[in-house]
Amino acid sequence: MNIGILFKIAAVGLIVTVICQILKKSDRDDIATVVSLVGLVIVLTVVVQMIGDLFEEINGIFQIYG
Protein backbone atom coordinates (compact mmCIF):
# COMPACT_ATOMS: atom_id res chain seq x y z
CA MET A 1 0.00 0.00 0.00
CA ASN A 2 1.27 3.39 -0.94
CA ILE A 3 1.45 5.89 1.93
CA GLY A 4 0.80 8.71 -0.54
CA ILE A 5 -2.81 7.61 -0.87
CA LEU A 6 -3.34 8.11 2.85
CA PHE A 7 -1.94 11.62 2.59
CA LYS A 8 -4.27 12.37 -0.34
CA ILE A 9 -7.28 11.18 1.66
CA ALA A 10 -6.18 13.29 4.62
CA ALA A 11 -5.69 16.31 2.36
CA VAL A 12 -9.20 15.93 0.93
CA GLY A 13 -10.55 15.74 4.48
CA LEU A 14 -8.72 18.88 5.56
CA ILE A 15 -9.77 20.85 2.49
CA VAL A 16 -13.40 19.80 2.85
CA THR A 17 -13.37 20.70 6.53
CA VAL A 18 -11.97 24.17 5.89
CA ILE A 19 -14.43 24.85 3.08
CA CYS A 20 -17.36 23.62 5.19
CA GLN A 21 -16.36 25.82 8.11
CA ILE A 22 -16.10 28.87 5.86
CA LEU A 23 -19.49 28.12 4.29
CA LYS A 24 -21.14 27.56 7.68
CA LYS A 25 -19.79 30.86 8.99
CA SER A 26 -21.34 32.61 6.01
CA ASP A 27 -24.73 30.91 6.61
CA ARG A 28 -24.49 28.61 3.58
CA ASP A 29 -25.21 25.34 5.39
CA ASP A 30 -26.86 23.77 2.36
CA ILE A 31 -23.78 24.21 0.19
CA ALA A 32 -21.56 23.03 3.06
CA THR A 33 -23.55 19.79 3.14
CA VAL A 34 -23.09 19.33 -0.60
CA VAL A 35 -19.34 19.94 -0.25
CA SER A 36 -19.19 17.31 2.50
CA LEU A 37 -20.99 14.80 0.31
CA VAL A 38 -18.69 15.50 -2.63
CA GLY A 39 -15.66 14.97 -0.40
CA LEU A 40 -17.12 11.69 0.80
CA VAL A 41 -17.73 10.52 -2.76
CA ILE A 42 -14.15 11.40 -3.75
CA VAL A 43 -12.69 9.44 -0.83
CA LEU A 44 -15.00 6.48 -1.41
CA THR A 45 -13.97 6.40 -5.07
CA VAL A 46 -10.32 6.16 -4.05
CA VAL A 47 -11.08 3.43 -1.50
CA VAL A 48 -13.15 1.40 -3.98
CA GLN A 49 -10.30 1.57 -6.50
CA MET A 50 -7.90 0.36 -3.82
CA ILE A 51 -10.21 -2.56 -3.00
CA GLY A 52 -10.42 -3.42 -6.70
CA ASP A 53 -6.63 -3.45 -6.91
CA LEU A 54 -6.50 -5.69 -3.83
CA PHE A 55 -8.86 -8.21 -5.41
CA GLU A 56 -6.78 -8.22 -8.60
CA GLU A 57 -3.65 -8.89 -6.54
CA ILE A 58 -5.36 -11.75 -4.70
CA ASN A 59 -6.58 -13.13 -8.01
CA GLY A 60 -3.05 -13.00 -9.39
CA ILE A 61 -1.47 -14.57 -6.32
CA PHE A 62 -3.85 -17.50 -6.07
CA GLN A 63 -4.52 -17.69 -9.83
CA ILE A 64 -8.27 -17.78 -9.34
CA TYR A 65 -10.20 -18.09 -12.58
CA GLY A 66 -13.74 -17.01 -13.17
C-alpha positions as CSV (number, residue, x, y, z in Angstrom):
1,M,0.0,0.0,0.0
2,N,1.3,3.4,-0.9
3,I,1.5,5.9,1.9
4,G,0.8,8.7,-0.5
5,I,-2.8,7.6,-0.9
6,L,-3.3,8.1,2.8
7,F,-1.9,11.6,2.6
8,K,-4.3,12.4,-0.3
9,I,-7.3,11.2,1.7
10,A,-6.2,13.3,4.6
11,A,-5.7,16.3,2.4
12,V,-9.2,15.9,0.9
13,G,-10.6,15.7,4.5
14,L,-8.7,18.9,5.6
15,I,-9.8,20.9,2.5
16,V,-13.4,19.8,2.8
17,T,-13.4,20.7,6.5
18,V,-12.0,24.2,5.9
19,I,-14.4,24.8,3.1
20,C,-17.4,23.6,5.2
21,Q,-16.4,25.8,8.1
22,I,-16.1,28.9,5.9
23,L,-19.5,28.1,4.3
24,K,-21.1,27.6,7.7
25,K,-19.8,30.9,9.0
26,S,-21.3,32.6,6.0
27,D,-24.7,30.9,6.6
28,R,-24.5,28.6,3.6
29,D,-25.2,25.3,5.4
30,D,-26.9,23.8,2.4
31,I,-23.8,24.2,0.2
32,A,-21.6,23.0,3.1
33,T,-23.5,19.8,3.1
34,V,-23.1,19.3,-0.6
35,V,-19.3,19.9,-0.3
36,S,-19.2,17.3,2.5
37,L,-21.0,14.8,0.3
38,V,-18.7,15.5,-2.6
39,G,-15.7,15.0,-0.4
40,L,-17.1,11.7,0.8
41,V,-17.7,10.5,-2.8
42,I,-14.1,11.4,-3.8
43,V,-12.7,9.4,-0.8
44,L,-15.0,6.5,-1.4
45,T,-14.0,6.4,-5.1
46,V,-10.3,6.2,-4.1
47,V,-11.1,3.4,-1.5
48,V,-13.1,1.4,-4.0
49,Q,-10.3,1.6,-6.5
50,M,-7.9,0.4,-3.8
51,I,-10.2,-2.6,-3.0
52,G,-10.4,-3.4,-6.7
53,D,-6.6,-3.5,-6.9
54,L,-6.5,-5.7,-3.8
55,F,-8.9,-8.2,-5.4
56,E,-6.8,-8.2,-8.6
57,E,-3.7,-8.9,-6.5
58,I,-5.4,-11.7,-4.7
59,N,-6.6,-13.1,-8.0
60,G,-3.0,-13.0,-9.4
61,I,-1.5,-14.6,-6.3
62,F,-3.8,-17.5,-6.1
63,Q,-4.5,-17.7,-9.8
64,I,-8.3,-17.8,-9.3
65,Y,-10.2,-18.1,-12.6
66,G,-13.7,-17.0,-13.2
